[in-house]
Amino acid sequence: MVNAAEGEPGVFKDRHLMEGNPHRTIEGVVIAAGAGNVVIYINYINAEADLSAERMAAAVAEAEQGGIISKGTVTVRRGARLRVR
């Protein structure tokens, strides 16, 4: 699992990577998971990081179409949005 939730206030380190080069994130996950003998990878993204989620989803689709990863092995999950009352 990739924890890209960026739970600390003011931290955007994961967004820069996912928005700038999402394929690098997928590559890193596949390498790390292969070493750990894992077959399903989850990329957990902060609910506020819409652009990151969009680019990661597109990169996953491209990697699946290119045969780099099997369909359904990498999923993008979003954190919950906080409601301010």
C-alpha positions in Angstrom: 0.0 0.0 0.0 1.2 3.5 -0.8 0.1 6.0 1.8 -0.1 9.2 0.0 -2.7 10.7 2.4 -0.2 13.5 3.5 -1.8 13.7 7.0 0.6 16.3 8.3 -0.6 19.9 7.7 1.1 21.7 4.9 2.8 18.6 3.5 2.5 18.1 -0.3 5.5 15.8 -1.0 3.4 13.0 -2.4 1.3 15.3 -4.6 4.3 16.6 -6.5 5.3 13.0 -7.5 1.8 11.8 -8.3 1.0 14.9 -10.3 4.4 15.3 -12.0 5.2 11.7 -12.8 2.6 9.3 -11.8 4.2 6.5 -13.7 7.2 6.7 -11.5 4.9 6.0 -8.5 3.5 3.0 -10.2 6.9 1.7 -11.1 8.1 2.1 -7.5 5.0 0.3 -6.1 5.5 -2.6 -8.6 9.2 -3.0 -7.7 8.5 -2.9 -4.0 5.5 -5.2 -4.1 7.4 -7.7 -6.3 10.2 -7.9 -3.7 7.6 -8.5 -1.1 5.6 -11.0 -3.2 2.5 -8.9 -3.2 -0.1 -9.1 -6.0 -2.5 -6.2 -5.3 -1.3 -2.6 -4.7 -3.4 0.2 -3.3 -2.6 3.8 -3.6 -4.3 5.7 -0.9 -4.7 9.4 -1.8 -5.8 12.3 0.3 -9.4 13.4 -0.4 -8.3 16.9 -1.2 -5.8 15.9 -3.8 -8.1 15.7 -6.8 -5.5 16.3 -9.5 -3.2 13.6 -8.0 -6.1 11.1 -8.0 -7.0 11.9 -11.6 -3.4 11.6 -12.9 -2.8 8.4 -10.9 -6.0 6.8 -12.3 -5.0 7.8 -15.8 -1.5 6.4 -15.3 -2.9 3.1 -14.0 -5.1 2.8 -17.0 -2.2 3.5 -19.4 0.0 1.0 -17.6 -2.8 -1.6 -17.8 -3.4 -0.9 -21.5 0.4 -1.2 -22.2 0.6 -4.5 -20.4 2.9 -3.2 -17.7 0.5 -4.2 -15.0 -2.4 -6.6 -14.9 -5.9 -5.1 -14.8 -7.1 -4.6 -11.3 -3.7 -5.0 -9.6 -3.3 -1.3 -8.8 -6.2 0.6 -7.4 -6.5 4.2 -6.4 -8.5 4.8 -3.1 -9.4 8.2 -1.7 -9.5 9.4 1.9 -12.7 10.7 3.3 -13.6 14.4 2.9 -13.9 16.3 6.1 -17.1 18.3 6.6 -16.8 21.6 8.4 -20.0 22.6 10.2 
